[in-house]
Amino acid sequence: MVVKESLRMYPPIVTPLSREVKEDCEFEGLRFPAGSSVFIPIVHMHYNEKFWPNPKAFDPERFHSSKKKDIHVASFLPFGLGPRNCIGFRFALMEGKIAIARLLQRYCIQMCDLTEEEIKMKAANIALTPESGHIYLRCVHR
């Protein structure tokens, strides 16, 4: 739940997804002619109050198994969606969880004097990065 909420707030890719419409279609009252391009703004979807109440708050409980039915399939897009989503997303999730578990087995992560209370992010190329260029934390060996 923590990993997914982190990916919602700080998706690995911030550039909009683009898809080409193969045949004329209509979605929620909007018509899309064949051949047109559709751009899906990932960050906008992840911070849209229609899908995520209080979207700026870090709330891993959003991804509790009992709430899975409440999450719109197209509102969480850290790895894209559909047949052109990231081929390695399952591996990336597993690798991230293992890395965090191994880190927390050995260290206690704490704020330090240089840690910012609120980290402001900016889009650099296709990824989010901290505006200051760094995130400072203290690692205390267990």
DSSP file (Angstrom, degrees, kcal/mol; ACC not computed):
  #  RESIDUE AA STRUCTURE BP1 BP2  ACC     N-H-->O    O-->H-N    N-H-->O    O-->H-N    TCO  KAPPA ALPHA  PHI   PSI    X-CA   Y-CA   Z-CA
    1    1 A M     >        0   0    0      0, 0.0     4,-2.3     0, 0.0     5,-0.2   0.000 360.0 360.0 360.0 -39.7    0.0    0.0    0.0
    2    2 A V  H  >  +     0   0    0      2,-0.2     4,-2.3     1,-0.2     5,-0.2   0.916 360.0  49.1 -65.7 -43.3    2.9    2.4    0.8
    3    3 A V  H  > S+     0   0    0      2,-0.2     4,-2.3     1,-0.2    -1,-0.2   0.930 112.8  47.0 -62.9 -45.7    4.6    1.7   -2.5
    4    4 A K  H  > S+     0   0    0      2,-0.2     4,-1.9     1,-0.2    -1,-0.2   0.900 112.2  49.4 -65.2 -40.0    1.5    2.2   -4.5
    5    5 A E  H  X S+     0   0    0     -4,-2.3     4,-2.3     2,-0.2    -1,-0.2   0.887 110.6  51.3 -66.8 -36.9    0.6    5.4   -2.7
    6    6 A S  H  X S+     0   0    0     -4,-2.3     4,-2.8     1,-0.2    -2,-0.2   0.907 110.3  49.1 -63.3 -41.1    4.2    6.6   -3.2
    7    7 A L  H  < S+     0   0    0     -4,-2.3    -2,-0.2     2,-0.2    -1,-0.2   0.817 109.6  52.8 -68.2 -30.6    3.8    5.8   -7.0
    8    8 A R  H  < S+     0   0    0     -4,-1.9    -2,-0.2    -5,-0.2    -1,-0.2   0.941 116.8  37.3 -67.3 -46.3    0.5    7.7   -7.0
    9    9 A M  H  < S+     0   0    0     -4,-2.3    -2,-0.2     1,-0.3    -1,-0.2   0.847 133.6  24.7 -75.2 -33.9    2.1   10.8   -5.5
   10   10 A Y  S  < S-     0   0    0     -4,-2.8    -1,-0.3    -5,-0.2    -2,-0.2  -0.616  80.8-167.3-132.1  72.4    5.4   10.6   -7.3
   11   11 A P        -     0   0    0      0, 0.0   117,-0.5     0, 0.0    -3,-0.1  -0.281  27.1-125.7 -63.0 146.7    4.9    8.6  -10.5
   12   12 A P  S    S+     0   0    0      0, 0.0     2,-0.4     0, 0.0   116,-0.2   0.815  98.9  39.1 -63.9 -30.1    8.1    7.5  -12.3
   13   13 A I        +     0   0    0     65,-0.3   114,-0.2   114,-0.1   113,-0.1  -0.982  59.5 177.7-122.5 130.0    7.1    9.1  -15.6
   14   14 A V        +     0   0    0    112,-3.2    29,-0.4    -2,-0.4   113,-0.1   0.514  49.4 103.1-110.8  -6.8    5.3   12.5  -15.6
   15   15 A T  S    S-     0   0    0    111,-0.7    27,-0.2     1,-0.1    25,-0.1  -0.511  84.6 -96.5 -73.0 146.0    4.9   13.1  -19.3
   16   16 A P        -     0   0    0      0, 0.0     2,-0.2     0, 0.0    -1,-0.1  -0.291  34.7-117.6 -62.1 144.3    1.4   12.4  -20.6
   17   17 A L  E     -A   40   0A   0     23,-2.4    23,-3.1    -3,-0.1     2,-0.4  -0.590  30.4-152.4 -74.2 143.2    0.7    9.0  -22.1
   18   18 A S  E     +A   39   0A   0     -2,-0.2     2,-0.3    21,-0.2    21,-0.2  -0.969  16.6 175.9-122.6 140.3   -0.3    9.3  -25.8
   19   19 A R  E     -A   38   0A   0     19,-2.4    19,-3.1    -2,-0.4     2,-0.5  -0.986  25.1-130.2-138.3 147.7   -2.5    6.9  -27.7
   20   20 A E  E     -A   37   0A   0     -2,-0.3     2,-0.5    17,-0.2    17,-0.2  -0.851  25.1-124.0 -99.5 134.0   -3.8    6.9  -31.2
   21   21 A V        -     0   0    0     15,-3.1    14,-3.7    -2,-0.5    15,-0.1  -0.657  21.3-167.3 -77.8 122.1   -7.6    6.3  -31.7
   22   22 A K        +     0   0    0     -2,-0.5     2,-0.3    12,-0.2    -1,-0.2   0.832  69.0  10.6 -81.9 -34.8   -8.0    3.3  -34.0
   23   23 A E  S    S-     0   0    0     11,-0.1    -1,-0.2    10,-0.1     9,-0.1  -0.984  95.3 -79.5-143.9 154.4  -11.7    3.7  -34.7
   24   24 A D        +     0   0    0     -2,-0.3     2,-0.3    -3,-0.1    -2,-0.0  -0.213  61.9 160.5 -51.3 136.0  -14.3    6.3  -34.1
   25   25 A C  E     -B   32   0B   0      7,-2.2     7,-3.3     2,-0.0     2,-0.4  -0.971  33.4-137.1-153.5 168.6  -15.5    6.1  -30.5
   26   26 A E  E     -B   31   0B   0     -2,-0.3     2,-0.4     5,-0.2     5,-0.2  -0.995  16.0-177.0-131.9 137.4  -17.3    8.0  -27.8
   27   27 A F  E >  S-B   30   0B   0      3,-2.7     3,-2.2    -2,-0.4    -2,-0.0  -0.970  71.6 -21.4-139.3 120.6  -16.3    8.2  -24.1
   28   28 A E  T 3  S-     0   0    0     -2,-0.4     3,-0.1     1,-0.3    -1,-0.1   0.868 129.3 -46.7  48.0  45.1  -18.3   10.0  -21.4
   29   29 A G  T 3  S+     0   0    0      1,-0.3     2,-0.4     0, 0.0    -1,-0.3   0.384 114.7 115.9  84.7  -3.9  -20.0   12.2  -24.0
   30   30 A L  E <   -B   27   0B   0     -3,-2.2    -3,-2.7     2,-0.0     2,-0.4  -0.839  56.3-142.6-100.9 135.7  -16.7   13.0  -25.9
   31   31 A R  E     -B   26   0B   0     -2,-0.4    -5,-0.2    -5,-0.2    -7,-0.1  -0.809  12.3-168.2 -98.6 135.9  -16.3   11.9  -29.5
   32   32 A F  E     -B   25   0B   0     -7,-3.3    -7,-2.2    -2,-0.4     2,-0.1  -0.959  12.7-146.7-124.0 111.6  -12.9   10.7  -30.7
   33   33 A P    >   -     0   0    0      0, 0.0     3,-1.8     0, 0.0   -12,-0.2  -0.458  33.9 -90.4 -76.5 150.5  -12.4   10.3  -34.5
   34   34 A A  T 3  S+     0   0    0      1,-0.2   -12,-0.2    -2,-0.1     3,-0.1  -0.283 112.2  27.9 -56.5 140.1  -10.2    7.5  -35.8
   35   35 A G  T 3  S+     0   0    0    -14,-3.7    -1,-0.2     1,-0.3   -13,-0.1   0.242  90.6 123.4  91.2 -12.8   -6.6    8.7  -36.3
   36   36 A S    <   -     0   0    0     -3,-1.8   -15,-3.1   -15,-0.1     2,-0.4  -0.425  59.4-122.8 -79.5 159.5   -6.7   11.3  -33.6
   37   37 A S  E     -A   20   0A   0    -17,-0.2     2,-0.4    -2,-0.1   -17,-0.2  -0.812  18.1-158.5-102.4 142.4   -4.2   11.4  -30.7
   38   38 A V  E     -A   19   0A   0    -19,-3.1   -19,-2.4    -2,-0.4     2,-0.5  -0.979   3.2-157.6-120.2 131.6   -5.3   11.3  -27.1
   39   39 A F  E     -A   18   0A   0     -2,-0.4   -21,-0.2   -21,-0.2    -2,-0.0  -0.941   2.1-159.9-111.6 128.3   -3.0   12.5  -24.3
   40   40 A I  E     -A   17   0A   0    -23,-3.1   -23,-2.4    -2,-0.5     2,-1.0  -0.923  12.8-143.2-110.1 112.0   -3.5   11.2  -20.7
   41   41 A P     >  -     0   0    0      0, 0.0     4,-2.2     0, 0.0     5,-0.2  -0.632  12.6-166.2 -79.8 105.2   -1.9   13.5  -18.1
   42   42 A I  H  > S+     0   0    0     -2,-1.0     4,-2.4     1,-0.2    35,-0.2   0.925  84.8  48.0 -58.1 -51.2   -0.7   11.0  -15.4
   43   43 A V  H  > S+     0   0    0    -29,-0.4     4,-1.3     1,-0.2    -1,-0.2   0.901 110.6  52.6 -61.0 -40.9    0.0   13.5  -12.7
   44   44 A H  H  4 S+     0   0    0      1,-0.2     3,-0.4     2,-0.2     4,-0.3   0.914 110.4  48.1 -60.7 -41.8   -3.4   15.1  -13.2
   45   45 A M  H >< S+     0   0    0     -4,-2.2     3,-0.9     1,-0.2    -1,-0.2   0.899 110.6  51.4 -64.5 -39.7   -5.1   11.7  -12.9
   46   46 A H  H 3< S+     0   0    0     -4,-2.4    -1,-0.2     1,-0.2    -2,-0.2   0.699 117.7  37.8 -73.0 -18.9   -3.1   10.9   -9.7
   47   47 A Y  T 3< S+     0   0    0     -4,-1.3     2,-0.5    -3,-0.4    -1,-0.2   0.191  84.1 125.1-115.6  15.5   -4.1   14.2   -8.1
   48   48 A N    X>  -     0   0    0     -3,-0.9     4,-2.5    -4,-0.3     3,-1.4  -0.664  52.9-150.3 -80.7 120.7   -7.7   14.4   -9.3
   49   49 A E  T 34 S+     0   0    0     -2,-0.5    -1,-0.1     1,-0.3     5,-0.1   0.709  93.4  70.1 -64.6 -20.2  -10.1   14.8   -6.4
   50   50 A K  T 34 S+     0   0    0      1,-0.2    -1,-0.3     2,-0.1    -5,-0.0   0.860 116.6  22.3 -63.0 -33.8  -12.8   13.0   -8.4
   51   51 A F  T <4 S+     0   0    0     -3,-1.4    -2,-0.2     1,-0.2    -1,-0.2   0.733 130.7  39.8-103.5 -28.9  -10.7    9.8   -8.0
   52   52 A W  S  < S-     0   0    0     -4,-2.5    -1,-0.2    -7,-0.1     4,-0.1  -0.885  75.1-142.2-130.7  99.1   -8.6   10.5   -4.9
   53   53 A P  S    S+     0   0    0      0, 0.0     4,-0.1     0, 0.0    -3,-0.1  -0.368  90.8   3.9 -59.0 136.7  -10.2   12.3   -1.9
   54   54 A N  S >  S-     0   0    0      1,-0.1     3,-1.8     2,-0.1    -6,-0.1   0.958  82.8-173.1  50.7  61.0   -7.6   14.7   -0.4
   55   55 A P  T 3  S+     0   0    0      0, 0.0     4,-0.1     0, 0.0    -1,-0.1   0.679  73.2  60.1 -64.6 -20.8   -5.1   13.8   -3.1
   56   56 A K  T 3  S+     0   0    0     -9,-0.1     2,-0.3    -4,-0.1    -2,-0.1   0.588  87.5  92.0 -83.8  -8.6   -2.1   15.8   -1.6
   57   57 A A  S <  S-     0   0    0     -3,-1.8     2,-0.9    -4,-0.1   -48,-0.0  -0.673  81.8-123.8 -86.7 138.8   -2.2   13.7    1.6
   58   58 A F        +     0   0    0     -2,-0.3    -2,-0.1     1,-0.0   -52,-0.1  -0.731  45.4 159.8 -81.3 108.2   -0.1   10.6    1.9
   59   59 A D    >   -     0   0    0     -2,-0.9     3,-2.0    -4,-0.1     4,-0.2  -0.765  21.5-179.8-136.7  87.1   -2.6    7.9    2.7
   60   60 A P  G >  S+     0   0    0      0, 0.0     3,-2.1     0, 0.0    -1,-0.1   0.737  76.3  78.4 -59.9 -22.0   -1.5    4.3    1.9
   61   61 A E  G >  S+     0   0    0      1,-0.3     3,-1.8     2,-0.2     6,-0.1   0.696  73.6  79.1 -62.3 -17.2   -4.9    3.0    3.1
   62   62 A R  G <  S+     0   0    0     -3,-2.0    -1,-0.3     1,-0.3     8,-0.1   0.829  95.5  47.6 -56.1 -30.4   -6.3    4.1   -0.3
   63   63 A F  G <  S+     0   0    0     -3,-2.1    -1,-0.3    -4,-0.2    -2,-0.2   0.168  79.1 134.4-102.0  16.9   -4.8    0.9   -1.6
   64   64 A H    X   -     0   0    0     -3,-1.8     3,-2.2     1,-0.1     4,-0.4  -0.390  68.5-116.3 -62.8 145.2   -6.1   -1.5    1.1
   65   65 A S  G >  S+     0   0    0      1,-0.3     3,-1.0     2,-0.2     4,-0.3   0.802 114.8  60.4 -56.9 -30.4   -7.6   -4.6   -0.5
   66   66 A S  G 3  S+     0   0    0      1,-0.2    -1,-0.3     2,-0.1     3,-0.2   0.690 107.7  45.6 -71.3 -16.2  -11.0   -3.8    0.9
   67   67 A K  G X  S+     0   0    0     -3,-2.2     3,-1.7    -6,-0.1     4,-0.5   0.349  79.6 103.6-105.8   4.3  -11.0   -0.5   -1.1
   68   68 A K  G X  S+     0   0    0     -3,-1.0     3,-1.3    -4,-0.4    -1,-0.1   0.860  77.1  57.4 -56.3 -38.4   -9.7   -2.0   -4.4
   69   69 A K  G 3  S+     0   0    0     -4,-0.3    -1,-0.3     1,-0.3    -2,-0.1   0.707  99.8  60.3 -66.9 -19.2  -13.2   -1.8   -6.0
   70   70 A D  G <  S+     0   0    0     -3,-1.7     2,-0.6    -8,-0.1    -1,-0.3   0.598  84.2  92.5 -84.1 -11.5  -13.3    2.0   -5.3
   71   71 A I  S <  S-     0   0    0     -3,-1.3     2,-0.2    -4,-0.5   -19,-0.1  -0.747  78.6-129.7 -90.5 119.0  -10.2    2.7   -7.5
   72   72 A H    >   -     0   0    0     -2,-0.6     3,-2.2   -21,-0.2     4,-0.5  -0.465  18.5-127.2 -64.7 133.6  -11.1    3.6  -11.1
   73   73 A V  T 3  S+     0   0    0      1,-0.3     3,-0.4    -2,-0.2    -1,-0.1   0.782 107.1  44.6 -56.6 -30.8   -9.0    1.4  -13.4
   74   74 A A  T 3  S+     0   0    0      1,-0.2    -1,-0.3     7,-0.1     3,-0.1   0.232  95.7  76.8-100.8  14.6   -7.7    4.4  -15.3
   75   75 A S  S <  S+     0   0    0     -3,-2.2     2,-0.6     1,-0.2    -1,-0.2   0.594  88.0  58.1 -98.6 -11.3   -7.0    6.7  -12.3
   76   76 A F        +     0   0    0     -4,-0.5    -1,-0.2    -3,-0.4     3,-0.2  -0.928  60.0 154.8-121.7 104.8   -3.7    5.0  -11.2
   77   77 A L    >   +     0   0    0     -2,-0.6     3,-1.1   -35,-0.2     4,-0.1  -0.188  16.0 134.7-128.0  41.1   -1.2    5.1  -14.1
   78   78 A P  T 3  S+     0   0    0      0, 0.0   -65,-0.3     0, 0.0    -1,-0.1   0.788  93.5  25.6 -64.9 -22.9    2.4    4.9  -12.8
   79   79 A F  T 3  S-     0   0    0      1,-0.5     7,-3.0    -3,-0.2    10,-0.1   0.110 118.3-106.9-123.0  19.8    3.3    2.3  -15.4
   80   80 A G    <   -     0   0    0     -3,-1.1    -1,-0.5     5,-0.2     2,-0.3  -0.432  38.1 -97.6  84.5-164.7    0.7    3.2  -18.1
   81   81 A L    >   +     0   0    0     -2,-0.1     3,-0.6    -3,-0.1    -7,-0.1  -0.992  66.6  10.1-156.5 148.6   -2.4    1.1  -18.9
   82   82 A G  G >  S-     0   0    0     -2,-0.3     3,-1.8     1,-0.2     0, 0.0  -0.297 111.4 -24.8  81.1-161.1   -3.6   -1.5  -21.3
   83   83 A P  G 3  S+     0   0    0      0, 0.0    -1,-0.2     0, 0.0     0, 0.0   0.641 136.7  51.4 -67.1 -13.8   -1.6   -3.4  -23.9
   84   84 A R  G <  S+     0   0    0     -3,-0.6    -2,-0.1     2,-0.0     3,-0.1   0.114  81.4 124.6-109.8  22.2    1.1   -0.8  -24.1
   85   85 A N  S <  S-     0   0    0     -3,-1.8    -5,-0.2     1,-0.2     2,-0.1  -0.208  79.5 -63.3 -72.8 173.6    1.8   -0.5  -20.4
   86   86 A C    >   -     0   0    0     -7,-3.0     3,-1.3     1,-0.2     4,-0.2  -0.373  41.3-147.5 -62.0 125.5    5.3   -1.0  -19.0
   87   87 A I  T 3  S+     0   0    0      1,-0.3     3,-0.3    -2,-0.1     4,-0.2   0.764  96.2  46.3 -66.5 -24.6    6.5   -4.5  -19.7
   88   88 A G  T 3> S+     0   0    0      1,-0.2     4,-2.9     2,-0.1    -1,-0.3   0.183  74.6 112.7-104.5  18.3    8.5   -4.6  -16.4
   89   89 A F  H <> S+     0   0    0     -3,-1.3     4,-2.4     1,-0.2     5,-0.2   0.875  78.6  48.8 -64.6 -37.0    6.0   -3.1  -14.0
   90   90 A R  H  > S+     0   0    0     -3,-0.3     4,-2.4    -4,-0.2    -1,-0.2   0.924 114.3  46.4 -65.5 -42.5    5.5   -6.3  -12.0
   91   91 A F  H  > S+     0   0    0      2,-0.2     4,-3.1     1,-0.2     5,-0.2   0.911 111.4  52.2 -63.9 -42.2    9.3   -6.7  -11.7
   92   92 A A  H  X S+     0   0    0     -4,-2.9     4,-2.4     2,-0.2    -2,-0.2   0.910 110.7  47.6 -61.3 -43.4    9.7   -3.0  -10.8
   93   93 A L  H  X S+     0   0    0     -4,-2.4     4,-2.3     2,-0.2    -1,-0.2   0.933 114.7  45.7 -62.9 -46.1    7.1   -3.3   -8.0
   94   94 A M  H  X S+     0   0    0     -4,-2.4     4,-2.4     2,-0.2    -2,-0.2   0.932 113.7  49.0 -63.0 -46.2    8.7   -6.5   -6.6
   95   95 A E  H  X S+     0   0    0     -4,-3.1     4,-2.5     1,-0.2    -1,-0.2   0.903 111.7  49.6 -61.2 -42.8   12.2   -5.1   -6.8
   96   96 A G  H  X S+     0   0    0     -4,-2.4     4,-2.3    -5,-0.2    -1,-0.2   0.912 111.2  48.4 -63.0 -44.0   11.1   -1.9   -5.1
   97   97 A K  H  X S+     0   0    0     -4,-2.3     4,-2.4     2,-0.2    -2,-0.2   0.899 112.8  48.1 -64.7 -40.9    9.4   -3.8   -2.2
   98   98 A I  H  X S+     0   0    0     -4,-2.4     4,-2.7     2,-0.2     5,-0.2   0.918 111.2  50.8 -65.8 -43.2   12.5   -6.0   -1.7
   99   99 A A  H  X S+     0   0    0     -4,-2.5     4,-2.3     1,-0.2    -2,-0.2   0.918 112.4  46.3 -61.2 -44.0   14.8   -3.0   -1.7
  100  100 A I  H  X S+     0   0    0     -4,-2.3     4,-2.7     2,-0.2    -1,-0.2   0.925 112.9  49.8 -64.7 -44.6   12.7   -1.2    0.9
  101  101 A A  H  X S+     0   0    0     -4,-2.4     4,-1.4     1,-0.2    -2,-0.2   0.924 112.7  46.6 -61.0 -45.2   12.4   -4.3    3.0
  102  102 A R  H  X S+     0   0    0     -4,-2.7     4,-1.1     2,-0.2    -1,-0.2   0.898 113.2  49.6 -64.8 -40.5   16.2   -5.0    2.9
  103  103 A L  H >X S+     0   0    0     -4,-2.3     4,-2.5    -5,-0.2     3,-0.6   0.931 111.6  47.6 -62.9 -46.3   16.9   -1.3    3.7
  104  104 A L  H 3< S+     0   0    0     -4,-2.7    -1,-0.2     1,-0.2    -2,-0.2   0.717 104.1  61.9 -72.8 -19.8   14.6   -1.2    6.7
  105  105 A Q  H 3< S+     0   0    0     -4,-1.4    -1,-0.2    -5,-0.2    -2,-0.2   0.850 118.1  28.4 -67.4 -33.5   16.0   -4.5    8.0
  106  106 A R  H << S+     0   0    0     -4,-1.1    36,-2.9    -3,-0.6     2,-0.3   0.735 123.4  37.4-100.2 -27.6   19.4   -2.8    8.4
  107  107 A Y  E  <  -C  141   0C   0     -4,-2.5     2,-0.6    34,-0.3    34,-0.2  -0.916  59.1-139.0-133.5 153.1   18.6    0.8    9.0
  108  108 A C  E     -C  140   0C   0     32,-2.9    32,-2.6    -2,-0.3     2,-0.5  -0.961  29.6-141.7-103.6 123.1   16.1    3.1   10.7
  109  109 A I  E     +C  139   0C   0     -2,-0.6     2,-0.3    30,-0.2    30,-0.2  -0.764  29.4 170.9 -91.9 126.2   15.4    6.1    8.3
  110  110 A Q  E     -C  138   0C   0     28,-3.0    28,-3.3    -2,-0.5     2,-0.2  -0.896  36.2-104.0-132.8 159.4   15.0    9.4   10.1
  111  111 A M        -     0   0    0     -2,-0.3     2,-0.2    26,-0.2    26,-0.2  -0.510  39.0-164.9 -74.6 153.0   14.7   13.1    9.3
  112  112 A C    >   -     0   0    0     24,-0.4     3,-1.3    -2,-0.2    24,-0.1  -0.684  40.7 -81.6-127.4-174.9   17.8   15.2    9.8
  113  113 A D  T 3  S+     0   0    0      1,-0.3    -2,-0.0    -2,-0.2    23,-0.0   0.797 129.1  47.7 -60.6 -28.7   18.6   18.9   10.0
  114  114 A L  T 3  S+     0   0    0      2,-0.1    22,-0.3    21,-0.0    -1,-0.3   0.515  83.4 115.1 -91.5  -5.7   18.6   19.2    6.2
  115  115 A T    <   -     0   0    0     -3,-1.3     2,-0.3    20,-0.1    22,-0.1  -0.478  64.0-133.4 -69.0 128.7   15.4   17.3    5.6
  116  116 A E        -     0   0    0     -2,-0.2     3,-0.2     1,-0.1    -2,-0.1  -0.646   3.3-140.8 -81.5 137.8   12.7   19.5    4.1
  117  117 A E  S    S+     0   0    0     -2,-0.3     2,-0.5     1,-0.3    -1,-0.1   0.928  95.4  25.9 -62.2 -45.6    9.2   19.2    5.8
  118  118 A E  S    S-     0   0    0     -3,-0.1     2,-0.6     2,-0.0    -1,-0.3  -0.973  81.4-146.1-123.8 118.2    7.5   19.4    2.4
  119  119 A I        -     0   0    0     -2,-0.5     2,-0.5    -3,-0.2    16,-0.0  -0.724  11.1-150.1 -86.3 119.3    9.4   18.3   -0.7
  120  120 A K        -     0   0    0     -2,-0.6    11,-3.2     2,-0.0    12,-0.4  -0.767  15.9-155.4 -89.7 131.7    8.6   20.4   -3.7
  121  121 A M  E     -D  130   0D   0     -2,-0.5     2,-0.3     9,-0.3     7,-0.1  -0.722  10.8-167.7-108.3 155.9    8.9   18.4   -6.9
  122  122 A K  E     -D  129   0D   0      7,-2.8     7,-2.6    -2,-0.3     2,-0.7  -0.971  29.3-111.6-136.6 154.1    9.6   19.5  -10.5
  123  123 A A  E     -D  128   0D   0     -2,-0.3     2,-0.6     5,-0.2     5,-0.2  -0.778  33.6-176.3 -87.3 116.5    9.3   17.7  -13.8
  124  124 A A  E >   -D  127   0D   0      3,-2.9     3,-2.0    -2,-0.7     2,-0.6  -0.962  64.9 -44.6-115.9 115.2   12.8   17.3  -15.2
  125  125 A N  T 3  S-     0   0    0     -2,-0.6    -2,-0.0     1,-0.3     3,-0.0  -0.531 123.8 -28.0  60.5-111.9   12.7   15.6  -18.6
  126  126 A I  T 3  S+     0   0    0     -2,-0.6  -112,-3.2  -112,-0.1  -111,-0.7   0.457 126.0  70.3-111.8  -2.3   10.3   12.8  -18.1
  127  127 A A  E <  S-D  124   0D   0     -3,-2.0    -3,-2.9  -114,-0.2     2,-0.3  -0.784  79.1-111.9-117.9 157.9   10.7   12.2  -14.4
  128  128 A L  E     +D  123   0D   0   -117,-0.5    -5,-0.2    -2,-0.3    -2,-0.1  -0.678  37.7 175.3 -83.0 139.7    9.9   14.0  -11.1
  129  129 A T  E     -D  122   0D   0     -7,-2.6    -7,-2.8    -2,-0.3     2,-0.1  -0.975  38.5 -93.3-139.2 154.6   12.9   15.3   -9.1
  130  130 A P  E >   -D  121   0D   0      0, 0.0     3,-1.2     0, 0.0    -9,-0.3  -0.442  31.0-129.5 -66.2 140.9   13.1   17.4   -6.0
  131  131 A E  T 3  S+     0   0    0    -11,-3.2   -10,-0.1     1,-0.3   -12,-0.0   0.872 110.5  52.0 -57.6 -37.5   13.4   21.2   -6.7
  132  132 A S  T 3  S-     0   0    0    -12,-0.4    -1,-0.3     2,-0.2     3,-0.1   0.657 112.4-122.1 -74.3 -14.7   16.4   21.4   -4.4
  133  133 A G  S <  S+     0   0    0     -3,-1.2     2,-0.3     1,-0.1    -2,-0.1   0.263  82.0  62.7  92.2 -11.7   18.0   18.5   -6.2
  134  134 A H        -     0   0    0     -5,-0.1     2,-0.5     2,-0.0    -2,-0.2  -0.976  59.6-150.9-144.5 154.6   18.3   16.4   -3.1
  135  135 A I        -     0   0    0     -2,-0.3     2,-0.5    -3,-0.1   -20,-0.1  -0.983  26.1-153.6-122.3 116.9   16.3   14.6   -0.4
  136  136 A Y        +     0   0    0     -2,-0.5   -24,-0.4   -22,-0.3     2,-0.3  -0.793  24.2 156.6 -97.7 129.7   18.3   14.4    2.9
  137  137 A L        -     0   0    0     -2,-0.5     2,-0.5   -26,-0.2   -26,-0.2  -0.952  36.3-122.7-141.4 160.6   17.6   11.7    5.4
  138  138 A R  E     -C  110   0C   0    -28,-3.3   -28,-3.0    -2,-0.3     2,-0.6  -0.914  17.0-155.9-106.6 133.2   19.6   10.0    8.2
  139  139 A C  E     -C  109   0C   0     -2,-0.5     2,-0.5   -30,-0.2   -30,-0.2  -0.945   9.3-167.6-109.0 116.1   20.2    6.3    8.1
  140  140 A V  E     -C  108   0C   0    -32,-2.6   -32,-2.9    -2,-0.6     2,-0.1  -0.914  24.5-121.1-107.0 124.0   20.8    4.8   11.6
  141  141 A H  E      C  107   0C   0     -2,-0.5   -34,-0.3   -34,-0.2   -35,-0.1  -0.374 360.0 360.0 -64.1 136.9   22.1    1.3   11.7
  142  142 A R              0   0    0    -36,-2.9    -1,-0.2    -2,-0.1   -35,-0.1   0.457 360.0 360.0 -79.9 360.0   19.8   -1.1   13.6
